[in-house]
Amino acid sequence: MKNLIYRNVGTIIWVFFLLFLTGCNSDELLNENADFVQHNDACTELITQGESYFWYRGNKIELVPVSSKRYVLFESNSSIKLAKTSEMQAVKVGVKDKLVQNNYVWTILNAKEKSNIDDDVVYSSPFYLTPEGEEVGVSHLFYVKLKSKQDFAILDSLSTKYNVHIEGQNEYLPLWYTLSCDKYSYADALKTAALFYETGLFEASEPSFIVQGLLNESDIMPYAVSINDPYYSQQWNLKGNNSINWPNAYEISKGSGVRVGIFDQGIDILNPDLDSSRILCFDTVSKDLDVPIVVYGNHGTAVAGIIYATANNGKGISGIAPMVSILSIANPFTGSPDMIQQLANGFSVASNSCDVINCSWSGDALRSTLIDDAIEYYCQLWGRNGKGTVIVFATGNDSKGSVNYPGSSNDYLIRVGWSTKSGTRYTASNYGDKLDIMAPGNDIVTTDRPGSLGYVSGDYYTKFNGTSAAAPHVAGVAALMLSINPNLTATEVKEILAKTARKVGGYSYIKYSDKPYGTWNKEMGYGLVDAEAAVKAAKQKL
């Protein structure tokens, strides 16, 4: 990270020395120094050609405009009337020292709602299809990463030149700034982000996409330990053939002393099987930590039950690591103008206290260097006092031979696919070169929001499916491992999980040079997670 921050200090010192000697301002220098930037020609070409693309880690990602809907920004006091389906929401931007809430509201409109509102529009941009066929909106925001903190003058000059607004600096990653466009800007946020990147002046410049459908749930509809929870007999995922082999692991470790971050829609602690005394909350929207528990939807409560529902209490189900503490990292996951920054901030905050973070969500349309930096700098480099925060990601339910972002971005992460009761990969579970391990994802019995608020009436849901259900199995097992041996690094946790995984399903597992932890299969990774074997191996490394 230091190399990224200080890479071009020499160049920047030269720039400002020249400024001092000549008395010219940074805007003049940008225009006059052809070796440093050729932004005028780049901007003209970009706008006139009408290309739709953005830059991610030096790669140009082409987009295809979608005419059926668009992102629209209004003044909050606008008198326009929209169809009930077009709900207006306030714009909130999470930047340093404050939560910026402009006098704007945003919504997504269908093409037919266009004609009578254009005079009230502050900003508008179309939706697009990504190369993977995902539909995304582009908000009025984009994110720029400076090469050095001294480059702010250059950012300020370009922002003035193209009439975009600097909303603020990211609190956790101070080289990152949030900028916004409106109808007076030279171009929309997609084109302006590309323009800023193509100057060569910045480390990154990326639009803030509005992404839906990130939660990886699916709509398919005699042991040594004595467990008295009523639904335990239905928890095939914990015991028996093609389960995670949990009962004897529970005898060794219950997860005490470990904090698991559940990065999801929030957890409803009114469920009688979820201990409210061991849970804190960080709301990624308001940026408030230790707030009253925020719940944006049902998904997080279902994930939470798999990890930490109280075992052997005569109620409901048994969680895999029932004695862990929890940080609920809450986000709506329904799409918003500043969603990418919200997710990045979630990782930055969670790394301060969490040993394990479960992410039962994914989507290639999210790809962002801002999210990458938060994971790499805070979780991988600084997490757990340098040992690394264990991060578990669902691979996605798209039936494709590649793992979704963010799991695909970094081999440090643990990428989890969805296995069935027969020990095979479920057909919808994404697979491929980045897949690490499998866990049960069919008909998982788990906690639900009480009463009529949840997936069903009552406190428990018996049909939780998908890689959303698979990932928390691995997060729970990782918590058991760290409870028994807190000295393990994140890389060692991943290695143990891989080396102890069972080779189920009748697949051919082969040794590959780039798979260091044993035999591997593109549909199953290293195999099915084995809680007992993993916990015993963690204990042996003490």
CORZI-V393868 format. One record per pair of residues at least 24 apart in sequence whose C-alpha atoms are under 10 Angstrom apart, sorted by the first residue. I is the first residue (numbers start at 1). GAP is how many residues later the second one is. Records with the same first field share a line. If there is no record, write none. Layout:
I=GAP + GAP
This chain:
1=372 + 375 + 376 + 380
2=375
3=144
4=142 + 143 + 144 + 171 + 199
5=140 + 141 + 142 + 143 + 144 + 169 + 170 + 198
6=141 + 142 + 143 + 144
7=140 + 141 + 196
8=139 + 140 + 142 + 143 + 193 + 195
9=138 + 139 + 140 + 141 + 142
11=25 + 137
12=135 + 136 + 137 + 138 + 139 + 142 + 189
13=137 + 138
15=136
16=134 + 135 + 137
25=128 + 129 + 132
26=125 + 127 + 128 + 129 + 130 + 131 + 132
27=126 + 127 + 128 + 129 + 130 + 131 + 133 + 134
28=129
29=125 + 128
30=124 + 127 + 128 + 169 + 171
36=163 + 164 + 165
37=161 + 162 + 163 + 164
38=160 + 161 + 162
39=119 + 156 + 157 + 158 + 159 + 160 + 161 + 162
40=155 + 159
41=158
42=152 + 153 + 154 + 156 + 157
43=119 + 143 + 144 + 148 + 149 + 151 + 152 + 153 + 155 + 156
44=151
45=150
46=141 + 145 + 146 + 148 + 149 + 152
47=139 + 140 + 141 + 144 + 145 + 148
50=141
51=139 + 140
52=76 + 138 + 139 + 142
53=75 + 77 + 137 + 138 + 140 + 141 + 154
54=136 + 137 + 138 + 139 + 140 + 141 + 143 + 151 + 152 + 153
55=135 + 138 + 139 + 140 + 142 + 143 + 149 + 150 + 151 + 152 + 313 + 314
56=138 + 141 + 148 + 149 + 150 + 151 + 311 + 312 + 313
57=146 + 147 + 148 + 149 + 310 + 311 + 312 + 315
58=139 + 140 + 145 + 146
60=134
61=69 + 70
62=66 + 67 + 68 + 69
63=64 + 65 + 66 + 67 + 68 + 69 + 70 + 71 + 72 + 73
64=62 + 63 + 64 + 65 + 66 + 67 + 69 + 71
65=60 + 61 + 62 + 63 + 64 + 65 + 70 + 71 + 72
66=60 + 61 + 62 + 63 + 69 + 70 + 71
67=43 + 44 + 59 + 60 + 61
68=41 + 42 + 43 + 44 + 58 + 59 + 60
69=39 + 40 + 41 + 42 + 43 + 44 + 45 + 56 + 57 + 58 + 59 + 68
70=37 + 38 + 39 + 40 + 41 + 43 + 44 + 54 + 55 + 56 + 57 + 58 + 66 + 67 + 68 + 69
71=35 + 36 + 37 + 38 + 39 + 52 + 53 + 54 + 55 + 56 + 65 + 66 + 67 + 68 + 69 + 139 + 266
72=33 + 34 + 35 + 36 + 37 + 42 + 46 + 48 + 49 + 50 + 51 + 52 + 53 + 54 + 65 + 66 + 67 + 68
73=31 + 32 + 33 + 34 + 35 + 47 + 48 + 49 + 50 + 51 + 52 + 66 + 67 + 109 + 110
74=29 + 30 + 31 + 32 + 33 + 43 + 44 + 45 + 46 + 47 + 48 + 49 + 50 + 108
75=27 + 28 + 29 + 30 + 31 + 45 + 46 + 47 + 48
76=26 + 27 + 28 + 29 + 30
77=26 + 27 + 28 + 43
78=26 + 27 + 39 + 42 + 43
79=38 + 41
80=36 + 37 + 38 + 39 + 40 + 41
81=35 + 36
82=25 + 27 + 31 + 32 + 34 + 35
83=26 + 27 + 30
85=24 + 25
86=24 + 27
89=247
90=246 + 247
91=245 + 246 + 247
92=193 + 194 + 244 + 245 + 246 + 247 + 250
93=48 + 74 + 75 + 77 + 85 + 86 + 192 + 193 + 194 + 243 + 244 + 245 + 246 + 248 + 249
94=73 + 74 + 75 + 76 + 77 + 84 + 190 + 191 + 192 + 193 + 244 + 245 + 247 + 248 + 251
95=72 + 73 + 74 + 75 + 76 + 77 + 78 + 79 + 81 + 82 + 83 + 192 + 246 + 247 + 250
96=71 + 72 + 73 + 74 + 75 + 76 + 77 + 78 + 81
97=71 + 72 + 73 + 74
98=70 + 71 + 73 + 188 + 189
99=69 + 186 + 187 + 188 + 189
100=67 + 68 + 186
101=66
102=65
106=33 + 34 + 230 + 231
107=229 + 230
108=29 + 102
121=61 + 62
122=59 + 60 + 61 + 62
123=57 + 58 + 59 + 60 + 61 + 62 + 65 + 66
124=57 + 58 + 59 + 64 + 65
125=63 + 64 + 65
126=62
127=82 + 83
128=81
129=236
130=234 + 235
131=233 + 234
132=231 + 232 + 233
133=231 + 232
134=77 + 78 + 79 + 229 + 230 + 231
135=74 + 75 + 76 + 77 + 78 + 230
136=72 + 73 + 74 + 75 + 76 + 199 + 229 + 230
137=70 + 71 + 72 + 73 + 74 + 75 + 198 + 199 + 200 + 228
138=50 + 51 + 52 + 69 + 70 + 71 + 72 + 73 + 198 + 199
139=41 + 42 + 49 + 50 + 51 + 68 + 69 + 70 + 71 + 197 + 198 + 199 + 200
140=24 + 39 + 40 + 41 + 42 + 43 + 48 + 49 + 50 + 67 + 68 + 69 + 197 + 198
141=24 + 25 + 26 + 37 + 38 + 39 + 40 + 41 + 47 + 48 + 49 + 51 + 52 + 65 + 66 + 67 + 68 + 196 + 197
142=24 + 25 + 35 + 36 + 37 + 38 + 39 + 46 + 47 + 48 + 49 + 50 + 51 + 52 + 63 + 64 + 65 + 66 + 67 + 195 + 196 + 198 + 199
143=24 + 26 + 27 + 33 + 34 + 35 + 36 + 37 + 46 + 50 + 61 + 62 + 63 + 64 + 65 + 195 + 197 + 198 + 225 + 226 + 227
144=25 + 31 + 32 + 33 + 34 + 35 + 49 + 52 + 53 + 58 + 59 + 60 + 61 + 62 + 63 + 225 + 226
145=24 + 25 + 28 + 29 + 30 + 31 + 32 + 33 + 52 + 56 + 57 + 58 + 59 + 60 + 61 + 224 + 225
146=28 + 29 + 30 + 31 + 55 + 56 + 57 + 58 + 59
147=28 + 29 + 53 + 54 + 55 + 56 + 57
148=26 + 27 + 53 + 54 + 55
149=25 + 26 + 27
150=25
151=24 + 50 + 51
152=25
154=47 + 48
155=24 + 41 + 46 + 47
158=38
159=26 + 27 + 33 + 37
160=25
161=24 + 25
162=24 + 25 + 30
163=24
164=24 + 25 + 28
170=171 + 174 + 175 + 200
171=174 + 177
172=172 + 173 + 175 + 176 + 177 + 202 + 205 + 206
173=171 + 172 + 175 + 197 + 200 + 201 + 204 + 205
175=27 + 28
176=27 + 28 + 29 + 165 + 194 + 197
177=28 + 193
178=27 + 28 + 29 + 30 + 160 + 163
179=28 + 29
180=27 + 28
203=166
204=164 + 165 + 166
205=163 + 164 + 165
206=161 + 162 + 163 + 164
207=130 + 131 + 133 + 161
208=128 + 129 + 130 + 131 + 132 + 133 + 158 + 159 + 160
209=126 + 127 + 128 + 129 + 130 + 131 + 156 + 157 + 158 + 159
210=123 + 124 + 125 + 126 + 127 + 128 + 129 + 130 + 155 + 156
211=122 + 123 + 124 + 125 + 126 + 128 + 129 + 152 + 153 + 154 + 155
212=121 + 122 + 123 + 124 + 151 + 153 + 154
213=120 + 121 + 122 + 148 + 149 + 150
214=119 + 120 + 121 + 146 + 147 + 148 + 149 + 150 + 151 + 152 + 182 + 183 + 254
215=49 + 50 + 84 + 85 + 118 + 119 + 144 + 145 + 146 + 147 + 148 + 179 + 181 + 182 + 251 + 252 + 253
216=83 + 143 + 144 + 145 + 146 + 147 + 177 + 178 + 179 + 180 + 181 + 182 + 213 + 249 + 250 + 251 + 252 + 253 + 254 + 255
217=82 + 86 + 143 + 144 + 177 + 179 + 180 + 224 + 247 + 248 + 249 + 250 + 251 + 252 + 253
218=178 + 179 + 210 + 211 + 223 + 224 + 245 + 246 + 247 + 248 + 249 + 250 + 251
219=244 + 245 + 246 + 247
220=222 + 223 + 243 + 244 + 245 + 246
221=221 + 222 + 241 + 242 + 243 + 244
223=24 + 25
224=24 + 27
225=24 + 25 + 26 + 87
226=86
227=84 + 85 + 86 + 87 + 90 + 91
228=83 + 84 + 85 + 86 + 87 + 88 + 89 + 90
229=44 + 81 + 82 + 83 + 84 + 85 + 86 + 87 + 88 + 89
230=82 + 83 + 84 + 85 + 86 + 87 + 88
231=83 + 84 + 85 + 86 + 87 + 214 + 215 + 229 + 231
232=79 + 80 + 82 + 83 + 84 + 85 + 86 + 87 + 213
233=84
234=83 + 209 + 210 + 211 + 228
235=82 + 83 + 208 + 209 + 210 + 211 + 227
236=185 + 204 + 206 + 207 + 208 + 209
237=69 + 182 + 183 + 184 + 202 + 203 + 204 + 205 + 206 + 207 + 208 + 233 + 236
238=68 + 80 + 81 + 82 + 202 + 206 + 235 + 292 + 293
240=181
241=180 + 181 + 182 + 263
242=177 + 178 + 179 + 180 + 181 + 182 + 197 + 198 + 260 + 262 + 263 + 286 + 287 + 288
243=176 + 177 + 178 + 179 + 180 + 196 + 197 + 285 + 286 + 287 + 288
244=76 + 194 + 195 + 196 + 229 + 230 + 233 + 257 + 258 + 284 + 285 + 286 + 287 + 288 + 289
245=283 + 284 + 285 + 286 + 287 + 288 + 289
246=73 + 74 + 75 + 227 + 231 + 283 + 284 + 285 + 286 + 287 + 289
247=73 + 284 + 285
248=283 + 284 + 285 + 287 + 288
249=71 + 72 + 228 + 231 + 232 + 281 + 282 + 283 + 284 + 285 + 286 + 287
250=61 + 69 + 70 + 71 + 72 + 227 + 230 + 281 + 282 + 285
251=281
252=228 + 229 + 231 + 232 + 280 + 283 + 284 + 287
253=67 + 68 + 69 + 70 + 224 + 226 + 227 + 228 + 229 + 230 + 231 + 232 + 279 + 282 + 283 + 286
254=54 + 57 + 65 + 66 + 67 + 68 + 69 + 70 + 222 + 223 + 225 + 226 + 227 + 229 + 230
255=52 + 53 + 65 + 66 + 67 + 68 + 69 + 70 + 221 + 222 + 223 + 224 + 225 + 226 + 227 + 228 + 229
256=65 + 66 + 67 + 68 + 69 + 223 + 224 + 226 + 227 + 228
257=66 + 67 + 68 + 98 + 222 + 223 + 225 + 226 + 227 + 229
258=63 + 65 + 66 + 67 + 68 + 95 + 96 + 97 + 98 + 220 + 221 + 222 + 223 + 224 + 225 + 226 + 228
259=64 + 65 + 66 + 67 + 68 + 91 + 94 + 95 + 96 + 97 + 98 + 220 + 223 + 224
260=44 + 47 + 48 + 61 + 64 + 65 + 66 + 67 + 68 + 90 + 93 + 94 + 95 + 96 + 97 + 98 + 129 + 130 + 131 + 215 + 216 + 218 + 219
261=43 + 64 + 65 + 66 + 67 + 68 + 69 + 85 + 86 + 89 + 90 + 92 + 93 + 94 + 95 + 96 + 97 + 98 + 129 + 130 + 214
262=38 + 39 + 41 + 42 + 45 + 64 + 65 + 66 + 67 + 68 + 88 + 92 + 94 + 95 + 96 + 97 + 98 + 210 + 213
263=37 + 40 + 41 + 64 + 65 + 66 + 67 + 68 + 80 + 83 + 84 + 87 + 94 + 95 + 96 + 97 + 98
264=31 + 32 + 33 + 34 + 35 + 36 + 37 + 39 + 40 + 64 + 65 + 66 + 67 + 68 + 69 + 94 + 95 + 96 + 97
265=29 + 30 + 31 + 32 + 33 + 34 + 35 + 36 + 38 + 63 + 64 + 65 + 66 + 67 + 68 + 69
266=27 + 28 + 29 + 30 + 31 + 32 + 33 + 34 + 35 + 36 + 37 + 38 + 61 + 62 + 63 + 64 + 65 + 66
267=26 + 27 + 28 + 29 + 30 + 31 + 32 + 33 + 34 + 35 + 36 + 37 + 38 + 59 + 60 + 61 + 62 + 63 + 180 + 181 + 182
268=25 + 26 + 27 + 28 + 29 + 30 + 31 + 32 + 33 + 34 + 36 + 60 + 179 + 180 + 181 + 182 + 185 + 186
269=24 + 25 + 26 + 32 + 35 + 179 + 180 + 181
270=178 + 179 + 180 + 181 + 189
271=30 + 34 + 38 + 45 + 176 + 177 + 178 + 179 + 180 + 187 + 188 + 189
272=37 + 38 + 43 + 44 + 175 + 176 + 177 + 178 + 187 + 188
273=32 + 35 + 36 + 37 + 38 + 40 + 41 + 42 + 43 + 44 + 45 + 46 + 49 + 173 + 174 + 175 + 186 + 187
274=27 + 30 + 31 + 34 + 35 + 36 + 45 + 48 + 173
275=33 + 34 + 35 + 47 + 48 + 49 + 50 + 51
276=49 + 50
277=48 + 49
278=45 + 46 + 47 + 48 + 49
279=45 + 46 + 47 + 48 + 49
280=45 + 46 + 47 + 48 + 49
281=45 + 46 + 47 + 48 + 49
282=45 + 46 + 47 + 48 + 49 + 63 + 64 + 67 + 68
283=45 + 46 + 47 + 48 + 49 + 59 + 63
284=45 + 46 + 47 + 48 + 55 + 57 + 58 + 59 + 60 + 61 + 62 + 63 + 65
285=45 + 46 + 47 + 51 + 53 + 54 + 56 + 57 + 58 + 60 + 61
286=44 + 45 + 56
287=43 + 55 + 58 + 59 + 62
289=38 + 39 + 40 + 60
290=37 + 38
293=34 + 35 + 36 + 37
294=34 + 35 + 36 + 37 + 38
295=33 + 35 + 36 + 37 + 154
296=34 + 35 + 36 + 37 + 38
297=33 + 34 + 35 + 36 + 37 + 152 + 156 + 157 + 158
298=149 + 150 + 151 + 155 + 156 + 157
299=33 + 34 + 61 + 148 + 149 + 150 + 155 + 156 + 165 + 169 + 170
300=28 + 29 + 30 + 31 + 59 + 60 + 147 + 148 + 149 + 168
301=27 + 145 + 146 + 147 + 148 + 149 + 153 + 159
302=142 + 143 + 144 + 145 + 146 + 147 + 152 + 153 + 158 + 159 + 160 + 162 + 166 + 167 + 170
303=55 + 56 + 57 + 143 + 144 + 145 + 161 + 165 + 166 + 167 + 168 + 169 + 170
304=24 + 54 + 142 + 143 + 144 + 165 + 168 + 172
305=140 + 141 + 142 + 143 + 155 + 156 + 167
306=138 + 139 + 140 + 141 + 163 + 164 + 165 + 166 + 167 + 169 + 170
307=51 + 139 + 164 + 165 + 166 + 167 + 168 + 169 + 170 + 172
308=139 + 164 + 168
309=137 + 138
316=129 + 130 + 131 + 143 + 144
317=128 + 129 + 130 + 143
318=127 + 128 + 129
319=127 + 128 + 154 + 157
320=152 + 153 + 154 + 155 + 156 + 157 + 158 + 159 + 160 + 211
321=152 + 154 + 155 + 156 + 157 + 158 + 159 + 160 + 162
322=154 + 157 + 158
323=156 + 157 + 160
324=152 + 155 + 156 + 159
325=29
326=27 + 28 + 30 + 31
327=26 + 27 + 29 + 30
328=29
329=28 + 29 + 30
333=28
339=27
340=26 + 27 + 28 + 29 + 30 + 31
341=27 + 29 + 30 + 33
342=29
343=27 + 28 + 31
344=24 + 25 + 26 + 27 + 28 + 29 + 30 + 31
345=25 + 26 + 29 + 30
346=25 + 28 + 29
347=24 + 25 + 26 + 27 + 28 + 29 + 30 + 31 + 32 + 42 + 44
348=25 + 26 + 27 + 28 + 29 + 30 + 31 + 35
349=25 + 29 + 30
350=28 + 29 + 33 + 39
351=24 + 26 + 27 + 28 + 29 + 30 + 31 + 32 + 33 + 34 + 37 + 38 + 39 + 40
352=26 + 27 + 30 + 31 + 32 + 33 + 37
353=30 + 31 + 32 + 36
354=25 + 29 + 30 + 34 + 35 + 36 + 37
355=24 + 28 + 29 + 32 + 33 + 34 + 35 + 36 + 120 + 123 + 124 + 127 + 128 + 131 + 135
356=27 + 28 + 32 + 33 + 34 + 35 + 36 + 119 + 120 + 122 + 123 + 126 + 134
357=32 + 33 + 34 + 35 + 36 + 115 + 118 + 119 + 121 + 122
358=32 + 33 + 34 + 35 + 36 + 56 + 110 + 113 + 114 + 115 + 116 + 117 + 118
359=32 + 33 + 34 + 35 + 36 + 47 + 48 + 56 + 109 + 112 + 113 + 116
360=32 + 33 + 34 + 35 + 36 + 56 + 106 + 107 + 108 + 109 + 110 + 111 + 112
361=32 + 33 + 34 + 35 + 36 + 43 + 44 + 45 + 46 + 106 + 107 + 110
362=31 + 32 + 33 + 34 + 35 + 41 + 42 + 43 + 44 + 45 + 46 + 105 + 106
363=31 + 32 + 33 + 34 + 35 + 40 + 41 + 42 + 43 + 44 + 45
364=32 + 39 + 40 + 41 + 42 + 43 + 44 + 45
365=39 + 40 + 41
366=38 + 39 + 40
367=37 + 38 + 39 + 41 + 42
368=37 + 38 + 41
369=40
371=35 + 38
372=34 + 37 + 38
375=31 + 34 + 35 + 37 + 38
376=34 + 36 + 37
379=111
380=30 + 32 + 33 + 109 + 110 + 111
383=106 + 107
384=102 + 103 + 104 + 105 + 106
385=104
386=103 + 104
387=99 + 100 + 101 + 102 + 103 + 104 + 105
388=24 + 100 + 101 + 102 + 103 + 104 + 105
389=24 + 100 + 101 + 102
390=24 + 85 + 88 + 89 + 92 + 99 + 100 + 101 + 102 + 103 + 104
391=24 + 83 + 84 + 87 + 99 + 103
392=24 + 79 + 80 + 81 + 82 + 83 + 84 + 86 + 102
393=24 + 74 + 75 + 77 + 78 + 79 + 81 + 82
394=24 + 35 + 36 + 41 + 44 + 72 + 73 + 74 + 75 + 76 + 77 + 78 + 80
395=34 + 35 + 36 + 37 + 39 + 40 + 41 + 42 + 43 + 71 + 72 + 73 + 75 + 76
396=32 + 33 + 34 + 35 + 70 + 71 + 72
397=29 + 30 + 31 + 32 + 33 + 34 + 68 + 69 + 70 + 71
398=29 + 30 + 31 + 32 + 33
399=27 + 28 + 29 + 30 + 31 + 32
400=27 + 28 + 29 + 30 + 31 + 32
401=28 + 29 + 30 + 31 + 32 + 33 + 34 + 121 + 122
402=27 + 28 + 29 + 30 + 31 + 32 + 33 + 120 + 121
403=26 + 27 + 28 + 29 + 30 + 31 + 32 + 33
404=26 + 27 + 30 + 31
407=27 + 28
408=25 + 26 + 27
409=25
410=24
411=24 + 25 + 80
412=78 + 79 + 82
413=77 + 78 + 81
414=57 + 60 + 61 + 76 + 77 + 79 + 80 + 81 + 83 + 84
415=52 + 56 + 59 + 79 + 110
416=24 + 51 + 52 + 53 + 54 + 55 + 56 + 57 + 58 + 59 + 108 + 109 + 112 + 113
417=24 + 49 + 50 + 51 + 52 + 53 + 54 + 106 + 107 + 108 + 110 + 111
418=24 + 47 + 48 + 49 + 50 + 51 + 52 + 53 + 105 + 106 + 110
419=47 + 48 + 51 + 85 + 86 + 104 + 105 + 108 + 109
420=45 + 46 + 50 + 85
421=84
422=82 + 83
423=79 + 80 + 81 + 82 + 83 + 84 + 101 + 104 + 105
424=80 + 81 + 82 + 83 + 99 + 100 + 103 + 104
425=79 + 80 + 82 + 98 + 99 + 102 + 103
426=40 + 41 + 97
427=96
428=38 + 39
429=37 + 38 + 41 + 94 + 95
430=37 + 92 + 93 + 94
431=90 + 91 + 92 + 93 + 94
432=89 + 90 + 91 + 92 + 93
433=81 + 82 + 87 + 88 + 89 + 90 + 92
434=81 + 88 + 91
435=85 + 86 + 87 + 88 + 89 + 90 + 91 + 92
436=58 + 59 + 61 + 62 + 65 + 79 + 81 + 84 + 85 + 86 + 87 + 88 + 89 + 90 + 91 + 92 + 93
437=33 + 34 + 37 + 57 + 60 + 61 + 64 + 65 + 83 + 84 + 86 + 87 + 88 + 89 + 90 + 91 + 92
438=29 + 32 + 33 + 35 + 36 + 60 + 63 + 64 + 66 + 85 + 86 + 87 + 88 + 89 + 90 + 91 + 92
439=27 + 28 + 30 + 31 + 32 + 33 + 34 + 35 + 62 + 85 + 88 + 89 + 90 + 91
440=25 + 26 + 27 + 29 + 30 + 31 + 32 + 33 + 34 + 88 + 89
441=24 + 25 + 26 + 27 + 28 + 29 + 30 + 31 + 32
442=24 + 25 + 27 + 28
443=26
444=25 + 26
445=24
470=59
473=56 + 57 + 58
474=54 + 55 + 56 + 57
476=55
477=52 + 53 + 54 + 55 + 57 + 58
478=53 + 56 + 57 + 60
479=56
480=51 + 52 + 54 + 55 + 58
481=50 + 51 + 53 + 54 + 55 + 56 + 57 + 58
482=53 + 56 + 57
483=52 + 55 + 56
484=51 + 52 + 54 + 55 + 56 + 57 + 58
485=50 + 52 + 53 + 54 + 55 + 56 + 57
486=52 + 53 + 56
487=51 + 54 + 55
488=50 + 51 + 53 + 54
492=46 + 49
493=41 + 42 + 44 + 45
494=40
495=39
496=37 + 38 + 39 + 40 + 41 + 42
497=29 + 30 + 31 + 32 + 33 + 34 + 36 + 37 + 38 + 40 + 41
498=27 + 28 + 29 + 30 + 31 + 32 + 36
499=27 + 28 + 30 + 31 + 34 + 35 + 38
500=26 + 27 + 28 + 29 + 30 + 31 + 32 + 33 + 34 + 35 + 36 + 37
501=24 + 25 + 26 + 27 + 28 + 29 + 30 + 32 + 33
502=24 + 25 + 26 + 27 + 28 + 31
503=24 + 25 + 26
504=24
